[in-house]
């Protein structure tokens, strides 16, 4: 009688290892996506809080001289603006240099690259122009 590892045992072990690695990769990628989305929501919340704090302290909005036209944004963002009642409001670009929160990771770009936050004048709702894609949806606010 021969003793040793047969080819079928090696193949079964390889299939089990591939299954485990694949499962771990899928779960890990999902966790990373969720963590990035939570980071996006946190950035928007911190920006909104900093804008409100600045407004209460200085009685003016921390904005640049740039205004975003609602008809120039994506359909998804335009729909969100309509849902929140901000479609006819003046949309001002937030001047991130006026906010005292260095932990906010984005919003320091330009209108051209869409890496800016903007605020609706009447409601003080804060939006991120570029948005964040998560699970087949694009989010612009929290």
Secondary structure as UniProt FT lines:
FT   HELIX           7..58
FT   STRAND          63..68
FT   HELIX           70..72
FT   HELIX           75..83
FT   TURN            84..85
FT   TURN            87..88
FT   STRAND          91..94
FT   HELIX           96..98
FT   TURN            102..103
FT   TURN            111..114
FT   STRAND          116..120
FT   TURN            121..123
FT   STRAND          126..128
FT   STRAND          132..134
FT   TURN            135..136
FT   STRAND          137..139
//
